[in-house]
Amino acid sequence: MADKTDKLWHGRFEAPPSKITEEISESISFDQVLYKVDIRASLAHARMLQSIGVLTAAEFNDIERGLKQVESEIESGKFTYSAALEDIHMHIESRLTEVIGDTGKKLHTGRSRNDQVAVDTHLYTREALQAHRADLTELLKAFLNLAKQNLKTVWVGYTHLQIAQPVLLGHYLMAYFWQFARDLELLDFTLQSLRFSPLGSAALGGANYAVDRQMTAKELGFAAPYPNSMDAVANRDYQLNYHFWVTRLYLHISRFCEDIIIYNTTEFGYVTLGDAVTTGSSIMPQKKNPDIAELLRGKAGRVNGNLQALVTNLKGLPMTYNRDLQEDKVYLFDSIQQARQGLKGMLEILQNIRFNESRVLENLSRGFALATDVADYLVRERQVPFRDAHAVAGSAVKLAEEQGKRLETLTAADWQKIAGYKIDFPEGFFTPLASIARRQGEGSTNPQAVGEQIAAADRFVLEATAKA
């Protein structure tokens, strides 16, 4: 059992906490990843304390030297952790005091662990989002480049997982580009929710010193301090925003991965995944499994669970800081790791995928994908009401199914029998590329419209890169 003097708050207590209390209370097993931002924030706080006369220049220099030594020890693996010291904040302060003596005890002047952990998680989340932004931008570029390479490649559009209409592969890829582009926009909004600094709010009501919150906010890259000290230590909205961002990101990742998993099956055969993103079976030698896509699909549930866990944690929590909030870091650190893996994993998939147009063309013909084209042709060329034209096209599909034919192999007599009048389709009418060319309007799969999309996407990526 730890001696009570191990605790930075031991003065109030006669006896040390029990073993199980210590076990429940510790967070060093997971919050040690905060060491860099904790030291960075401590240096900013110490520099501010010197500026207001709480520390001398010599004391600040000792603290700066000591914190750098502590950081070096942590990074070299020489640092010793103990559950008795609970968290990364107490570990760093305790070791600092060992290194430089009693001056280390002055570092926490005008500061509480409440505002300390808040500023640490603000900084850590912001750095994570900045890294995600770079990865997401690379993913957008990968989708865009693949789309540019497939402006003439035929693909199949589905509704209800039933063959619907032919589209350009570039158009399909751009659909995902725009989903992830919105994720970039939401990421930037999430970054904005981290623009205020909680440092200097102390426990909840502010410090009993003339702390310069503007100074520390500026040094740490914040726009300004929180306008309310109670809100500063209680707020976890920025984490909610982050978790929602990761959850929505993974919804898009999971949809793409689901497509790829299906299209990679022998039955579909639309895509082939490279060895870099597949694994084998322990018993079946022929297997080449899309495990990375499956794992990323599964992680969508995991990050959504982290969001729901934080929502539940915060529900009904009284002002201001409560120890329940220690749990927020478990969810936060995990979601940060999952977001990093998801973005990098998606990029790896795009770099190791091959599209098989021949299988797509085979299924398009077999799936009567140009039935809508037939109906629209009758509307345009014979002024048939659309509902009547729809019925003719549907009857043609039914007849073709019964006779084992495809729409393009139905005879003139077949069409006469179905419609009650002669129908002459122009040469090449039933080719997928002809169907694609007939699509009209902004945002359609028409090659010109896809080209306009890509030009807009180029501008989006250029602007996103400039803002980084």
Legacy VTK file of the C-alpha trace (Angstrom):
# vtk DataFile Version 3.0
C-alpha trace
ASCII
DATASET POLYDATA
POINTS 468 float
0.000 0.000 0.000
1.370 3.382 -0.949
2.436 5.801 1.764
0.142 8.820 2.049
3.067 11.102 1.251
3.091 9.648 -2.265
-0.065 11.669 -2.937
0.145 15.298 -3.949
-3.004 15.908 -1.909
-1.939 13.965 1.218
-2.250 16.866 3.686
-6.000 16.373 4.195
-5.782 12.641 4.910
-4.749 10.470 7.843
-4.559 7.186 5.943
-3.721 6.153 2.416
-6.389 4.928 -0.011
-7.133 1.236 -0.156
-5.608 -0.959 -2.806
-8.845 -1.211 -4.781
-9.388 2.562 -4.563
-5.912 3.069 -5.946
-6.583 0.527 -8.688
-9.842 2.192 -9.685
-8.357 5.687 -9.467
-5.281 5.204 -11.614
-5.323 6.351 -15.210
-1.599 6.174 -15.922
-2.157 2.868 -17.706
-3.796 4.810 -20.530
-3.189 8.546 -20.105
0.607 8.386 -20.332
0.185 9.199 -24.036
-0.537 12.769 -22.923
3.009 13.340 -21.689
4.085 15.582 -24.570
1.098 17.908 -24.413
1.183 17.895 -20.623
4.806 19.042 -20.626
4.081 21.580 -23.343
1.190 23.057 -21.354
3.252 23.011 -18.154
6.012 24.989 -19.841
3.493 27.573 -21.034
2.041 27.781 -17.525
5.496 28.135 -15.955
6.501 30.840 -18.415
3.316 32.712 -17.547
4.021 32.316 -13.803
7.415 33.886 -14.353
5.839 36.778 -16.264
3.564 37.628 -13.308
6.326 37.261 -10.726
5.348 33.942 -9.143
8.541 32.309 -10.453
11.963 33.856 -10.815
13.871 33.516 -14.062
16.180 30.992 -12.401
13.223 28.949 -11.155
11.648 28.930 -14.599
14.935 27.799 -16.128
15.131 24.949 -13.618
11.562 23.900 -14.395
12.202 24.063 -18.133
15.368 21.996 -17.800
13.656 19.503 -15.512
10.630 19.048 -17.761
12.862 18.433 -20.754
14.727 15.786 -18.777
11.455 14.126 -17.780
10.339 14.151 -21.422
13.629 12.571 -22.470
13.289 9.858 -19.820
9.768 9.015 -20.984
10.776 8.858 -24.640
13.824 6.703 -23.898
11.754 4.213 -21.893
13.635 4.916 -18.656
10.693 6.525 -16.881
9.089 4.559 -14.039
5.310 4.524 -13.683
3.383 3.792 -10.496
-0.332 3.403 -9.879
0.205 5.285 -6.613
0.777 8.482 -8.612
-2.509 7.969 -10.463
-2.034 9.931 -13.682
0.476 11.448 -16.075
0.172 14.883 -14.445
1.246 13.641 -11.009
3.967 11.455 -12.508
5.556 14.367 -14.323
5.291 16.755 -11.380
6.640 14.178 -8.941
9.609 13.335 -11.133
10.247 17.020 -11.833
10.502 17.649 -8.094
12.956 14.763 -7.751
15.089 16.238 -10.528
15.134 19.933 -9.547
14.043 19.933 -5.912
11.404 22.083 -4.228
11.139 24.457 -7.177
9.211 21.689 -8.902
6.502 22.062 -6.266
5.831 25.612 -7.465
4.775 24.541 -10.961
1.195 23.794 -9.954
0.632 27.289 -8.543
-2.600 28.724 -9.924
-3.464 25.482 -11.663
-5.711 22.503 -10.945
-5.701 19.100 -12.515
-9.173 20.088 -13.715
-7.896 22.728 -16.123
-4.663 20.801 -16.653
-6.344 17.689 -18.030
-8.754 19.846 -20.015
-5.972 21.712 -21.790
-4.068 18.462 -22.341
-7.009 16.761 -24.038
-7.737 19.884 -26.072
-4.167 19.880 -27.369
-4.083 16.118 -27.924
-7.388 16.090 -29.804
-6.336 19.059 -31.915
-3.063 17.377 -32.879
-4.938 14.183 -33.738
-7.369 16.079 -35.955
-4.528 17.832 -37.733
-2.936 14.449 -38.466
-6.309 13.053 -39.576
-6.726 16.038 -41.868
-3.503 15.228 -43.682
-4.482 11.545 -44.011
-7.999 12.392 -45.175
-6.651 14.779 -47.791
-4.440 11.986 -49.130
-7.457 9.685 -49.251
-9.417 12.273 -51.227
-6.543 12.571 -53.686
-6.491 8.782 -54.093
-10.224 8.632 -54.891
-9.832 11.543 -57.282
-6.884 9.993 -59.105
-8.682 6.647 -59.462
-11.721 8.457 -60.843
-9.565 10.269 -63.397
-8.112 6.940 -64.506
-11.578 5.468 -65.051
-13.507 8.072 -67.011
-14.396 5.526 -69.695
-14.690 2.423 -67.525
-18.217 1.051 -67.224
-19.503 0.256 -63.756
-22.830 -0.861 -62.376
-25.072 1.158 -60.090
-27.189 -0.703 -57.548
-30.326 -0.004 -55.570
-31.521 -2.577 -53.025
-28.379 -4.508 -54.046
-30.143 -5.191 -57.357
-28.617 -4.121 -60.665
-30.051 -0.713 -61.508
-28.226 1.258 -64.216
-24.791 1.504 -65.809
-22.579 4.329 -64.594
-18.994 5.326 -65.125
-16.591 3.856 -62.601
-15.254 7.376 -62.200
-18.742 8.523 -61.186
-19.016 5.748 -58.591
-15.634 6.647 -57.113
-16.542 10.320 -57.034
-19.641 9.479 -54.980
-17.307 8.342 -52.216
-14.997 11.289 -52.816
-17.819 13.682 -51.942
-18.770 11.722 -48.832
-15.222 11.939 -47.530
-15.012 15.579 -48.643
-17.900 16.322 -46.283
-15.940 14.540 -43.574
-13.120 16.992 -44.177
-15.546 19.890 -43.798
-16.868 18.414 -40.550
-13.303 17.894 -39.351
-12.615 21.596 -39.813
-15.755 22.416 -37.820
-14.594 20.052 -35.081
-11.246 21.824 -34.981
-13.096 25.088 -34.426
-14.671 23.669 -31.261
-11.124 23.423 -29.872
-10.255 27.084 -30.340
-10.557 28.104 -26.660
-8.024 27.394 -23.917
-9.198 26.127 -20.502
-5.793 26.703 -18.878
-5.934 29.175 -15.996
-9.476 28.258 -14.985
-8.015 26.280 -12.062
-10.495 24.021 -10.261
-13.580 25.871 -11.511
-13.705 29.497 -10.379
-10.388 30.776 -11.659
-7.018 31.134 -9.930
-6.148 33.242 -6.874
-3.372 34.826 -8.895
-3.376 37.346 -11.715
-2.756 34.609 -14.262
-2.394 35.752 -17.849
-4.733 33.401 -19.679
-4.296 35.273 -22.938
-0.561 34.594 -22.778
-0.885 30.837 -22.294
-3.689 30.609 -24.862
-1.540 32.326 -27.462
1.534 30.213 -26.714
-0.468 26.998 -27.000
-2.082 28.008 -30.293
-5.592 28.807 -29.074
-7.629 31.750 -30.327
-8.536 32.856 -26.800
-9.293 31.546 -23.303
-12.706 30.086 -22.486
-14.956 32.995 -21.456
-16.256 31.031 -18.441
-13.993 29.082 -16.081
-16.721 26.655 -15.000
-17.555 25.796 -18.587
-13.850 25.426 -19.329
-13.323 22.555 -16.893
-16.744 20.938 -17.386
-16.955 21.062 -21.167
-16.516 17.888 -23.187
-18.449 19.033 -26.264
-15.247 19.053 -28.275
-14.901 15.348 -27.537
-18.509 14.709 -28.505
-17.829 16.519 -31.770
-14.702 14.466 -32.296
-16.459 11.157 -31.601
-19.325 12.056 -33.914
-16.810 12.968 -36.603
-15.057 9.596 -36.257
-18.392 7.778 -36.213
-19.575 9.477 -39.388
-16.198 8.940 -41.029
-16.492 5.233 -40.269
-20.037 5.072 -41.610
-18.576 6.130 -44.955
-15.607 3.795 -44.585
-17.910 0.888 -43.735
-20.132 1.508 -46.762
-17.179 1.521 -49.122
-15.696 -1.559 -47.468
-19.021 -3.377 -47.699
-19.106 -2.661 -51.435
-15.565 -3.926 -51.862
-16.190 -7.053 -49.799
-19.203 -7.919 -51.961
-17.555 -6.984 -55.257
-14.497 -9.050 -54.324
-16.491 -12.282 -54.036
-16.223 -14.948 -56.715
-19.907 -14.444 -57.486
-19.388 -10.762 -58.348
-15.738 -10.596 -59.324
-15.843 -6.847 -59.951
-12.664 -6.116 -58.007
-9.463 -7.916 -57.157
-7.599 -6.971 -54.000
-3.833 -7.203 -53.794
-1.834 -9.261 -51.339
-1.045 -6.172 -49.250
-4.654 -5.877 -48.058
-5.724 -9.519 -47.899
-4.915 -12.517 -45.726
-5.218 -16.283 -45.988
-6.954 -19.076 -44.149
-5.404 -21.343 -41.535
-7.071 -24.384 -43.116
-8.270 -23.525 -46.651
-5.288 -22.942 -48.961
-7.331 -21.294 -51.712
-8.653 -18.452 -49.580
-7.677 -14.811 -50.075
-9.812 -12.902 -47.632
-10.575 -9.147 -47.656
-9.731 -8.931 -43.960
-8.676 -5.281 -43.891
-11.971 -4.188 -45.427
-13.853 -6.443 -43.007
-11.950 -5.126 -39.991
-12.556 -1.526 -40.993
-16.236 -2.321 -41.495
-16.315 -3.789 -37.991
-14.605 -0.800 -36.422
-17.599 1.353 -37.338
-19.447 -0.280 -34.449
-16.511 0.227 -32.126
-16.210 3.985 -32.647
-19.970 4.408 -32.452
-19.746 2.608 -29.115
-17.192 5.153 -27.924
-19.536 7.980 -28.906
-22.437 6.388 -27.048
-20.242 5.703 -24.008
-19.283 9.373 -23.739
-22.863 10.536 -24.271
-23.974 8.213 -21.469
-21.105 9.357 -19.236
-22.061 13.016 -19.639
-25.814 12.537 -19.264
-26.980 14.293 -16.096
-23.451 15.023 -14.878
-23.565 17.971 -12.446
-21.337 21.021 -12.787
-18.380 21.162 -12.940
-15.659 18.522 -12.861
-16.524 15.004 -11.725
-14.228 11.998 -11.643
-16.518 10.260 -14.117
-14.748 12.368 -16.733
-11.576 10.347 -16.274
-13.268 7.708 -18.419
-13.536 10.080 -21.381
-9.898 9.509 -22.255
-10.417 5.763 -22.687
-12.927 6.463 -25.449
-10.965 9.375 -26.894
-7.623 7.620 -27.215
-9.235 4.556 -28.769
-11.208 6.547 -31.333
-8.111 8.521 -32.286
-6.288 5.267 -32.967
-9.230 3.847 -34.922
-9.509 7.002 -37.054
-5.808 6.841 -37.858
-6.055 3.178 -38.857
-9.241 3.716 -40.834
-7.836 6.502 -42.988
-4.529 4.768 -43.605
-6.251 1.432 -44.215
-8.600 2.968 -46.771
-5.678 4.515 -48.627
-3.939 1.137 -48.676
-7.036 -0.508 -50.162
-7.266 2.088 -52.934
-3.602 1.550 -53.739
-4.108 -2.222 -54.004
-7.337 -2.641 -55.948
-8.006 -3.655 -59.551
-11.377 -3.193 -61.250
-12.676 -5.901 -63.595
-14.877 -4.210 -66.196
-15.583 -7.415 -68.133
-17.506 -8.921 -65.206
-19.444 -5.691 -64.802
-20.462 -5.694 -68.474
-21.576 -9.297 -68.250
-23.821 -8.617 -65.263
-25.227 -5.403 -66.706
-26.551 -7.230 -69.727
-27.882 -10.100 -67.666
-29.541 -7.718 -65.217
-31.613 -5.769 -67.773
-29.882 -2.555 -66.675
-31.121 -0.638 -69.738
-34.831 -1.182 -69.093
-35.232 2.449 -68.006
-33.544 3.527 -71.237
-36.224 1.645 -73.167
-39.009 3.456 -71.317
-37.345 6.847 -71.774
-36.791 6.134 -75.481
-40.503 5.505 -75.977
-41.325 8.740 -74.141
-38.926 10.799 -76.239
-39.343 9.205 -79.647
-42.994 8.111 -79.630
-44.440 10.505 -77.026
-45.739 7.550 -75.003
-46.780 8.536 -71.445
-44.058 7.438 -69.045
-46.271 5.036 -67.090
-47.274 3.270 -70.309
-43.661 3.207 -71.448
-42.664 1.789 -68.052
-45.193 -1.021 -68.523
-43.821 -1.839 -71.994
-40.261 -2.001 -70.679
-41.358 -4.161 -67.740
-43.177 -6.554 -70.068
-40.057 -6.760 -72.221
-37.994 -7.776 -69.188
-40.579 -10.415 -68.275
-40.588 -11.865 -71.798
-36.807 -11.879 -71.984
-36.601 -13.728 -68.662
-39.137 -16.312 -69.804
-37.303 -16.923 -73.085
-33.804 -16.799 -71.638
-32.981 -13.713 -73.689
-31.584 -10.265 -72.992
-33.222 -7.000 -73.993
-30.794 -6.509 -76.860
-31.597 -9.965 -78.269
-35.370 -9.523 -78.378
-36.593 -9.491 -81.969
-38.638 -6.828 -83.731
-41.558 -9.254 -83.535
-41.082 -9.561 -79.780
-41.249 -5.785 -79.377
-44.313 -5.590 -81.669
-46.048 -8.206 -79.541
-45.184 -6.437 -76.289
-46.034 -2.861 -77.277
-48.671 -3.366 -79.953
-46.671 -1.156 -82.291
-43.346 -1.299 -84.085
-40.277 -0.174 -82.180
-36.964 0.460 -83.926
-34.021 1.048 -81.622
-31.019 2.827 -83.153
-27.800 0.899 -83.610
-25.750 0.703 -80.442
-28.709 1.650 -78.270
-28.189 -1.217 -75.840
-24.519 -0.583 -75.091
-23.740 0.638 -71.545
-21.642 3.563 -72.770
-24.538 4.738 -74.948
-26.806 4.584 -71.918
-24.285 6.543 -69.861
-24.028 9.185 -72.577
-27.812 9.618 -72.532
-27.764 10.682 -68.865
-28.145 14.414 -68.582
-27.834 17.142 -65.998
-25.345 18.414 -63.489
-24.040 15.684 -61.200
-25.060 12.844 -63.530
-22.882 10.016 -64.798
-22.670 11.642 -68.246
-18.946 11.886 -69.108
-19.115 15.666 -69.395
-20.837 15.978 -66.013
-18.290 13.660 -64.411
-15.539 15.811 -65.874
-17.138 18.868 -64.278
-17.321 17.001 -60.971
-13.645 16.204 -61.153
-12.775 19.818 -61.901
-14.759 20.870 -58.825
-13.044 18.167 -56.786
-9.640 19.384 -57.933
-10.540 22.837 -56.643
-11.788 21.392 -53.362
-8.560 19.471 -52.756
-6.460 22.481 -53.710
-8.322 24.686 -51.238
-8.182 22.017 -48.532
-4.445 21.644 -48.997
-3.950 25.412 -48.839
-5.815 25.561 -45.509
-3.688 22.862 -43.895
LINES 1 469
468 0 1 2 3 4 5 6 7 8 9 10 11 12 13 14 15 16 17 18 19 20 21 22 23 24 25 26 27 28 29 30 31 32 33 34 35 36 37 38 39 40 41 42 43 44 45 46 47 48 49 50 51 52 53 54 55 56 57 58 59 60 61 62 63 64 65 66 67 68 69 70 71 72 73 74 75 76 77 78 79 80 81 82 83 84 85 86 87 88 89 90 91 92 93 94 95 96 97 98 99 100 101 102 103 104 105 106 107 108 109 110 111 112 113 114 115 116 117 118 119 120 121 122 123 124 125 126 127 128 129 130 131 132 133 134 135 136 137 138 139 140 141 142 143 144 145 146 147 148 149 150 151 152 153 154 155 156 157 158 159 160 161 162 163 164 165 166 167 168 169 170 171 172 173 174 175 176 177 178 179 180 181 182 183 184 185 186 187 188 189 190 191 192 193 194 195 196 197 198 199 200 201 202 203 204 205 206 207 208 209 210 211 212 213 214 215 216 217 218 219 220 221 222 223 224 225 226 227 228 229 230 231 232 233 234 235 236 237 238 239 240 241 242 243 244 245 246 247 248 249 250 251 252 253 254 255 256 257 258 259 260 261 262 263 264 265 266 267 268 269 270 271 272 273 274 275 276 277 278 279 280 281 282 283 284 285 286 287 288 289 290 291 292 293 294 295 296 297 298 299 300 301 302 303 304 305 306 307 308 309 310 311 312 313 314 315 316 317 318 319 320 321 322 323 324 325 326 327 328 329 330 331 332 333 334 335 336 337 338 339 340 341 342 343 344 345 346 347 348 349 350 351 352 353 354 355 356 357 358 359 360 361 362 363 364 365 366 367 368 369 370 371 372 373 374 375 376 377 378 379 380 381 382 383 384 385 386 387 388 389 390 391 392 393 394 395 396 397 398 399 400 401 402 403 404 405 406 407 408 409 410 411 412 413 414 415 416 417 418 419 420 421 422 423 424 425 426 427 428 429 430 431 432 433 434 435 436 437 438 439 440 441 442 443 444 445 446 447 448 449 450 451 452 453 454 455 456 457 458 459 460 461 462 463 464 465 466 467
